[in-house]
Amino acid sequence: MKELRCAWLGELGPQQGVVLSSRIRLARNLEGYPFPPACRPATLSDVLALLVDRCGQLPDYTVLDMYRVHMLQAHLLVERHLISPAFAASNRPRAVVLSADSRISLMINEEDHLRLQCLVPGLQLPEAWKQACRVEEFLAQQLTFAFDEQFGYLTSCPSNVGTGLRASAMLHLPGLAWINALENVFHQVNQLGLTVRGLYGEGSQSAGHLVQVSNQVTLGPNEDEIIAKIAAVCEQLIQYECSARQQLLSQQRLVLEDRCWRSLAVLREARLLESNEAMQPLSMLRLGVDLRILPPLPMGLLNEMLVRIRPAGLQMESGHELAPGERDVVRARMIREMLKEEPGSATS
């Protein structure tokens, strides 16, 4: 498998202190074929061949047959947010198609015949939508998607019928978590017809104060309306988070400084770090750097840490599988080395 790039890395988008990434996902099914949950393996193989042939014509894209992808590599794709956990664990005939920069991924035979995703840094939902549209239009030149004049695009799950669009953004909200405002804020978000999920989407837990905000309704409003609503809510959440951070600075500055510096000390000196254990100090490191409590560090470096410390990524970099205890050693060493390499990161 080719070396995977991560859409969080490289050129960073706007509001990078709070918003890590924006994602557009489109669910599509081919007309004339049963949808995957009701589809026989032989028919799924036919769908796979048809979609691979068309997707293979995209310039500079790579097709990965999931039957030939090692489970560790599949987990890496999940960690990079390029495929879903359910897709990685499936035994259906399936493939994933990736653009050279990994911003575009297409899952073939997940819950629907095709799940087209565009993932970009920062709060850039219109840009992600534009890129996803270009790919969908290319595919639609030779493929006919299941569509109903009354209901729109037809999908396996009724909640995706209509536009088939899920727009989401991943936010870092340690300030709201600190002042115990997250539950109330999430309730307000749900009242607007949106949903808040964990780091890896549906069924996952929040880690390091990272959450995904996405739409629940795909039938009724058009794509532009859905995207505008998510963007507006995210802008409001950014304001709430920035306000919470300023409140902490003015009312609990010493406690805030202490926790940020302690987190940096743990990351500099720890010899063993479990994956979930590392997320809390990394969250505080990100917060401390953004508030200029801690020495300056590139936000790209902090995002890179979040990506590289996950279990599959660690093992792929090491070149072999590692036991959990071995991963904890490698993870701690990697973080120490990344912090040491940055000028000013070791000063107090």
C-alpha positions in Angstrom: 0.0 0.0 0.0 1.3 3.4 -0.9 2.3 5.8 1.9 -0.8 7.5 3.1 -0.9 11.3 3.5 -3.4 12.8 6.0 -5.7 15.6 5.0 -5.1 17.3 8.4 -1.5 17.8 7.5 0.2 20.2 5.1 -1.5 23.5 4.3 -3.8 24.3 7.2 -7.2 25.8 6.8 -8.9 28.7 8.7 -9.8 28.5 12.4 -7.1 25.9 12.8 -6.9 26.4 16.6 -10.4 25.0 17.0 -11.4 23.2 13.7 -9.1 20.4 12.5 -10.9 19.3 9.4 -14.1 19.5 7.3 -15.6 16.5 5.5 -18.2 16.0 2.8 -19.6 12.5 2.3 -22.0 11.5 -0.4 -23.9 8.2 -0.4 -24.8 6.8 -3.8 -26.2 3.5 -5.2 -26.2 2.2 -8.7 -29.6 1.9 -10.5 -30.7 -1.6 -11.2 -28.7 -3.3 -8.4 -29.9 -4.3 -4.9 -28.3 -2.2 -2.2 -25.3 -3.9 -0.4 -27.3 -5.2 2.7 -29.6 -7.1 0.4 -27.1 -7.9 -2.3 -25.6 -11.4 -3.0 -21.8 -11.7 -3.0 -21.7 -12.4 -6.8 -23.7 -9.2 -7.5 -21.6 -7.2 -5.1 -18.6 -8.4 -7.1 -20.2 -7.2 -10.3 -20.8 -3.8 -8.7 -17.2 -3.7 -7.4 -15.9 -4.4 -10.9 -18.1 -1.8 -12.5 -17.1 0.9 -10.0 -13.5 0.1 -9.9 -13.3 0.3 -13.7 -14.9 3.8 -13.6 -13.0 5.1 -10.5 -9.8 3.7 -12.0 -10.1 6.3 -14.7 -9.7 9.1 -12.2 -6.2 10.6 -12.7 -3.6 9.8 -10.0 -6.0 7.7 -8.0 -5.1 4.3 -6.4 -7.5 1.4 -6.0 -7.0 -0.9 -3.0 -8.7 -4.3 -3.0 -9.7 -4.7 0.7 -9.3 -8.5 0.4 -5.6 -7.9 -0.2 -5.1 -5.2 2.4 -3.6 -6.4 5.7 -5.8 -5.7 8.8 -3.1 -3.4 10.1 -3.2 -1.4 6.9 -7.0 -1.3 7.1 -6.8 0.1 10.7 -4.4 2.7 9.4 -7.0 3.8 6.8 -9.6 4.1 9.7 -7.1 6.2 11.7 -6.6 8.5 8.7 -10.4 8.8 8.5 -10.3 7.4 4.9 -12.6 4.5 5.6 -15.1 3.6 8.3 -14.5 1.0 11.1 -17.5 -1.0 9.7 -15.9 -1.0 6.2 -12.6 -2.2 7.6 -14.3 -5.1 9.4 -16.6 -6.1 6.5 -16.2 -9.3 4.6 -18.1 -8.1 1.5 -16.3 -7.8 -1.9 -15.1 -4.2 -1.5 -12.4 -1.6 -2.4 -11.3 1.9 -1.5 -10.1 4.4 -4.1 -7.8 7.2 -2.9 -6.6 10.4 -4.5 -2.8 11.1 -4.4 -3.2 13.6 -1.6 -5.8 11.3 0.3 -8.3 14.2 0.4 -10.7 12.1 -1.7 -11.6 8.6 -0.8 -14.3 6.3 -2.3 -15.5 3.3 -0.4 -17.1 0.7 -2.7 -19.7 -1.6 -1.2 -19.9 -0.2 2.3 -23.4 0.4 3.5 -24.1 1.8 0.0 -22.5 0.9 -3.3 -20.5 4.1 -3.2 -19.4 6.4 -0.4 -17.6 9.4 -1.8 -15.7 11.5 0.8 -13.6 14.7 0.6 -11.6 15.7 3.7 -9.8 19.0 4.0 -8.1 21.0 6.7 -9.8 23.6 8.8 -13.4 24.9 8.3 -13.6 24.7 4.5 -16.9 22.9 3.8 -17.7 24.7 0.6 -14.2 23.8 -0.8 -14.7 20.1 0.2 -18.1 20.2 -1.4 -16.7 21.6 -4.6 -14.0 18.9 -4.8 -16.5 16.1 -4.1 -18.9 17.4 -6.8 -16.1 17.3 -9.4 -15.5 13.6 -8.7 -19.2 12.8 -8.6 -19.8 14.5 -11.9 -17.0 12.6 -13.5 -18.4 9.2 -12.2 -22.0 10.2 -13.3 -20.9 10.6 -16.9 -20.9 6.8 -17.2 -22.9 5.6 -14.2 -26.6 6.0 -13.3 -27.3 6.4 -9.6 -30.5 5.3 -8.0 -32.7 8.4 -7.9 -36.4 9.1 -7.2 -38.1 12.3 -8.4 -39.9 12.6 -5.0 -37.3 11.4 -2.5 -34.0 12.1 -4.3 -31.0 9.8 -4.1 -32.0 6.4 -2.7 -29.8 4.8 0.0 -29.6 1.8 2.3 -30.3 3.8 5.4 -33.5 6.0 5.3 -31.7 8.8 7.2 -29.4 9.3 4.1 -32.2 9.5 1.5 -32.5 12.8 -0.3 -29.2 14.5 -1.0 -27.2 11.6 0.5 -25.0 14.3 1.9 -23.3 14.2 5.3 -21.3 17.4 6.0 -19.2 17.5 9.1 -16.4 19.3 10.9 -14.0 18.0 13.6 -13.6 20.5 16.4 -11.3 20.7 19.4 -13.4 22.0 22.4 -11.3 21.8 25.6 -12.5 25.2 26.9 -16.1 24.2 26.8 -15.3 20.9 28.4 -13.4 22.6 31.2 -16.3 24.9 32.2 -18.7 21.9 31.9 -20.7 23.5 29.1 -20.4 20.7 26.5 -23.6 18.9 27.4 -25.7 22.1 27.1 -24.0 23.1 23.9 -24.5 19.6 22.4 -28.2 19.8 23.4 -28.5 23.1 21.5 -26.8 21.5 18.5 -29.2 18.5 18.5 -32.2 20.9 18.7 -31.0 22.3 15.4 -31.2 18.9 13.7 -27.5 18.3 13.9 -25.6 15.6 15.8 -22.3 15.4 17.7 -20.2 12.2 17.5 -16.8 11.0 18.6 -13.5 11.0 16.9 -14.3 8.2 14.4 -18.0 9.1 13.8 -21.0 7.0 14.7 -20.6 4.8 17.7 -17.2 6.2 18.7 -16.2 8.1 21.8 -14.7 11.6 22.1 -11.0 11.6 22.8 -8.8 14.6 23.6 -11.9 16.9 23.5 -12.3 16.2 19.7 -15.8 15.9 18.4 -17.5 15.7 15.0 -20.5 17.9 14.2 -22.7 16.8 11.3 -26.2 17.0 9.8 -28.9 14.5 10.7 -31.4 15.5 7.9 -30.6 14.8 4.3 -34.1 15.0 2.9 -35.7 18.4 2.4 -33.0 21.0 2.4 -30.6 21.1 -0.6 -26.9 20.5 -0.4 -26.0 24.2 -0.2 -28.5 24.7 2.7 -27.1 21.8 4.6 -23.5 23.0 4.2 -24.4 26.6 5.1 -26.2 25.4 8.3 -23.2 23.2 9.4 -20.8 26.0 8.7 -22.9 28.5 10.7 -23.2 26.2 13.7 -19.5 25.5 13.6 -18.8 29.3 13.6 -21.0 29.6 16.6 -19.2 26.8 18.4 -15.9 28.4 17.6 -17.2 31.6 19.3 -18.4 29.6 22.3 -15.0 27.8 22.6 -13.0 31.0 22.2 -15.2 32.7 24.8 -14.6 29.7 27.2 -10.9 29.9 26.7 -10.9 33.7 27.4 -13.0 33.0 30.5 -10.4 30.5 31.7 -7.6 32.9 31.1 -9.3 35.7 33.1 -10.7 33.6 35.9 -8.5 30.5 36.3 -5.2 31.5 34.6 -2.9 30.0 37.1 -4.7 26.6 37.1 -4.8 26.7 33.3 -1.1 27.5 33.1 -0.3 24.7 35.5 -2.3 22.1 33.7 -0.8 23.1 30.3 2.8 23.0 31.6 2.2 19.7 33.4 0.9 18.2 30.2 3.9 19.4 28.3 6.1 17.9 31.0 4.4 14.6 30.7 4.8 14.5 26.9 8.5 15.6 27.2 9.4 13.0 29.8 7.0 10.0 29.7 8.6 6.7 28.8 5.2 4.9 28.5 2.0 6.4 27.0 -1.1 4.5 26.1 -3.0 5.8 23.1 -6.0 7.2 25.0 -3.8 8.4 27.8 -1.8 10.5 25.4 -4.8 12.3 24.1 -5.5 14.3 27.2 -2.0 16.0 27.5 -2.0 16.5 23.7 -5.3 18.3 24.0 -3.9 20.6 26.7 -0.7 21.1 24.7 -2.8 22.2 21.8 -4.8 24.5 24.0 -1.7 26.0 25.7 0.0 26.7 22.4 -3.1 28.3 20.9 -3.4 30.6 24.0 0.3 31.3 24.0 0.7 29.9 27.4 3.3 27.4 26.1 6.2 28.0 23.8 5.1 28.3 20.1 4.7 25.1 18.2 3.4 24.7 14.6 -0.3 23.6 14.7 0.7 21.3 11.9 3.1 19.5 14.2 0.4 19.1 16.9 -2.1 17.7 14.3 0.7 15.3 13.1 1.1 14.0 16.6 -2.6 13.2 16.8 -2.3 11.2 13.6 0.9 9.4 14.2 0.4 8.2 17.8 -2.5 5.9 16.9 -1.8 2.1 17.1 -1.8 1.3 13.4 0.2 4.3 12.4 2.8 3.5 15.0 3.2 -0.1 13.8 3.3 0.9 10.2 6.1 3.3 10.9 7.9 0.7 12.9 7.7 -1.8 10.0 6.2 -4.6 12.1 3.4 -5.4 14.5 3.9 -4.3 18.1 2.4 -5.6 21.3 0.4 -3.0 23.3 3.3 -2.4 25.8 5.7 -2.0 22.9 3.5 0.6 21.3 3.4 2.6 24.5 7.2 2.8 24.5 7.4 3.8 20.8 4.5 6.3 21.2 6.2 8.1 24.2 9.6 8.1 22.4 8.0 9.5 19.2 6.3 12.4 21.0 9.5 13.2 22.9 11.5 13.3 19.7 8.9 15.4 17.9 8.9 18.0 20.7 12.7 18.0 20.9 13.0 18.8 17.2 11.0 22.0 17.4 13.0 25.2 18.3 12.0 26.6 21.7 9.9 23.6 22.6 12.2 22.6 25.5 12.4 26.1 27.1 10.3 27.2 30.0 
